[in-house]
């Protein structure tokens, strides 16, 4: 797989809004956190667009992503927040242009659609991690700062993940490319041109919050 270079202090990170709109004060708090991490966040005015429950029309959001990706002064792209709407961008993305410029892309939840587009269509490593408004705005209480920096700034494997909130249900060993994301997004993609179709031998991870057990059962079976 294509792997973007590790980030360095003072790298420029473009913040985009592929999904839902957000509160401006939380956005500013998230930008401040990125600056505290030694990065330089940049964004376009279109990041504040609103169209009902999404952050602007799909073509505008997709064009903002492609401009950020094509900007050689930008080392990576970070999503402002999840919510809903990332899947609307996929028909307007240019996989060939994306492959020519491997970069860091960070997001989670609704961003599962774009993360798996980058890995599946572009063969590129993508990073399931905190969004600007969703986690970074909460500072060190919202995410694991050290793991995040190791993930993005060191070329070596991340290693063991540890958290007070993690519980091992069944111990064992496995190896393979780690793919997955929010279960709702993965299931919704099935039967579409952008269906989640990982290669054999991959390691699946699933992310959901607050879903009822019967809904999880239905999506998995």
Secondary structure, 3 states (H helix, E strand, C coil): CECCCCCCCCCEEEEECCCCCCCHHHHHHHHHHHHHCCCEEECCHHHHCCECCECCCHHHHHHHHHHHHHCCCCCEEEECCCCCCHHHHHHHCCHHHHHCCCCEEEECHHHHHHHHHHHHCCCECCEECCCCCCCHHHHHHCCCHHHHHHHHHCCCCCCCCCCCCCCCCCCCCCCCCEEEEEHHHHHHHCCCCCCCCCCCCCEEEEECCCCCHHHHHHHHC
